[in-house]
């Protein structure tokens, strides 16, 4: 942002306005304003994300019946305490 500000000051102070100084200052001013706005938006979103991550409140909660959990574990080849080895059905998400 500092560079944009220096270019804008240089365009207004050391260039003839009618030889492109006003145009350069105009473009640089809006680039600088847009950059400050985008930086502010990203800063706000980063603070919100940090608040979500560091919070101890649940974002989502779901329960899975024991039988469905075993079936999903079998599909994913995750070892379980069960000795069932039946194939996965297409209703449980497939394998």
C-alpha positions in Angstrom: 0.0 0.0 0.0 2.9 2.3 0.7 4.2 1.9 -2.8 0.8 2.8 -4.3 0.7 5.9 -2.1 4.2 6.9 -3.2 3.3 6.4 -6.9 0.2 8.5 -6.4 2.1 11.3 -4.7 4.8 11.2 -7.4 2.2 11.2 -10.2 0.5 14.3 -8.7 3.6 16.1 -7.6 6.1 15.5 -10.3 4.1 14.7 -13.4 2.1 17.2 -15.5 -1.5 16.4 -14.9 -2.5 16.6 -18.5 0.4 14.4 -19.6 -0.9 11.4 -17.7 -0.3 12.4 -14.1 -4.0 12.6 -13.3 -4.7 9.2 -15.0 -1.8 7.5 -13.1 -3.0 9.0 -9.8 -6.6 8.0 -10.5 -5.6 4.4 -11.2 -3.2 4.1 -8.3 -5.8 5.6 -5.9 -8.4 3.0 -6.8 -5.9 0.2 -6.7 -4.8 1.4 -3.2 -8.5 1.7 -2.0 -9.3 -1.7 -3.4 -6.3 -3.2 -1.7 -7.2 -1.7 1.7 -10.8 -3.0 1.3 -9.6 -6.5 0.4 -7.1 -6.6 3.3 -9.9 -5.5 5.7 -12.2 -8.3 4.4 -9.5 -11.0 4.7 -8.6 -9.7 8.2 -12.3 -10.0 9.3 -12.7 -13.5 7.8 -9.4 -14.6 9.5 -10.7 -13.4 12.8 -14.0 -15.2 12.4 -12.2 -18.4 11.4 -9.9 -18.2 14.4 -13.0 -17.7 16.6 -14.6 -20.8 15.1 -11.5 -22.9 15.5 -10.6 -21.9 19.0 -14.2 -22.1 20.3 -15.3 -25.1 22.4 -18.8 -25.0 20.9 -19.8 -27.8 18.5 -20.3 -26.9 14.9 -21.9 -30.2 14.1 -23.0 -33.3 15.9 -24.4 -36.5 14.6 -24.8 -40.0 15.9 -24.4 -43.2 14.0 -26.1 -46.5 15.1 -23.6 -49.2 16.0 -24.5 -51.5 13.2 -24.1 -48.7 10.6 -20.8 -47.7 12.0 -19.5 -51.3 11.8 -20.7 -51.5 8.2 -18.9 -48.3 7.2 -15.8 -49.5 9.0 -15.9 -52.7 7.0 -16.2 -50.7 3.7 -13.2 -48.6 4.7 -11.2 -51.7 5.7 -10.9 -50.4 9.3 -10.4 -53.2 11.8 -13.3 -53.5 14.3 -14.0 -55.7 17.3 -16.6 -57.5 15.2 -15.5 -60.6 13.2 -18.1 -60.1 10.5 -16.7 -60.1 7.0 -19.8 -59.7 4.9 -19.5 -57.5 1.8 -20.6 -53.9 1.8 -24.0 -53.2 0.4 -24.8 -50.3 -2.0 -27.2 -48.8 0.6 -24.3 -48.1 3.0 -22.4 -46.0 0.5 -20.7 -48.8 -1.4 -17.1 -49.7 -1.3 
